[in-house]
Amino acid sequence: MARFIPAAERIEKAHKLIQKAREFPVPPDAGRYDLHYIGEIKALLREARDLVKFITYRPGASPEMKAEVAEIFQECDRVDQELLRGKL
């Protein structure tokens, strides 16, 4: 049986996943072009997005919570750009 995870906990977990993606070690041989590295980063960011993507549709979601979700999506895009595309 699935356990209900409160929105605040989902947001906290999403932030931790983004941080984990930032700290994921770049392989020394192929660098950021290593397929395993790319897959791990993409999976972590996808999981972070999936955790929070429906929070904004909840009737009890506060404007602050909705802003936090938007910030998480922007942070995921920024981390993707920095780590996988080499843009700052």
N, C-alpha and C positions, 0 to 999 in steps of 0.2 A: 504494500500500500504506500502510495506516494505521500511524503510529508510536506505540508505547507510551509514555505519559507517566507517569513515577513520581508517586506520591501527593503527595510533598512538593512537587514542581513544580506539580501541579494546585492545591494549596492556595495556593501563592505567587501563581499566576496569578489565582486567584479573589480574593485580597486586592487585587491590582492593578486588577482590573475594578471592584471595589466602590469603590476610591479614584477611579477614572476617572469612575464615576457621580456621586460626590460633587463632583467638579471640573467636571462638564459644565456649560457656561454656560447660564444661564436666559435665554431670549429676552426682550429688553426690551419688545417690543410686547404679547405675550399672556401673558407670565410663565410660571408653571408649568402653565398650562392649555393651552399650545401642544401640539398633537397630535404634532408631530415630537419635541419635548422628552420628552414622556411615553413615546413609543415607544422612543427611544434609552435612556432610563433603564431601562425595563422589559427591553429587550434585553440590556443590560449585566448587570443583576442575574440574569436568566434564565441567561445564559451562565456566570456565576459559580456559580450553583447546580448547573447541569448538569455542570460540571467536577468537582465533589466528591460528587455525590449517591450514587455507588456505592462510595465508599471504605469506608464502614462495613460493607459486605457482604463485603469481602475478608478472607480468613482471616489475612493477615499484618498487618492494621491494628491498631496499638497503641491502648490506651485514650486516650493523649494525642492521637493523630491523630483518633480518633473525636470527642473533645471539641472539637478544632479545627474539624471539619466542622460540628458543632452550632453553634459560635460563628459560623461563616460564614453559616449559615442565619439565625441571629438577627440578624446584622449586615445581611443583605440585607433582612429585614423592617423593621428599624429605619430603614435608608436609604429604603426605599419610603415609610414613614410620614412621615419628615421632609421628603423632597423632593416627593412627589406629593400628600400629604394635608395637609401643613402642621402636623403634630402633632409634638411633641417628647417 
